[in-house]
């Protein structure tokens, strides 16, 4: 996923969840940062997912800069929660005058992400693949 070009994305949905992850002989909570894009045809794509120690600005900024390096352009709106680290990273990577933001308390509230029930297992499988790939590093 990280090697694939992103291309033109109209809407970007950003969210994170904390998962228990084995690090050496310990189990710790780590953030799973997720970016879902909606292209100009209305198709949704999981653009990236990455495990980070926290939702600190430095982690979100690196994550967002990676999307930009992979060619993400055409962005009109970002939907996210109002986490301070994420908000600061959005402001740094996408200046306020270039992209509108729509804060929501969770990605589940975002109408751009509503899926048919039969799509949910496919989406979950994609997320699991990304999560497992990042854990094997």
Secondary structure, 3 states (H helix, E strand, C coil): CCCCCCCECCEEEEEEEEEEEEECCEEEEEEEEEEEEECCCCCEEEEEEEEECCCCHHHHHHHHHHHHHCCCECCCEEEECCCHHHHHHHHHHCCCCCCEEEECCCHHHCHHHCCCHHHHHHHHHHHHHHHHHHHCC
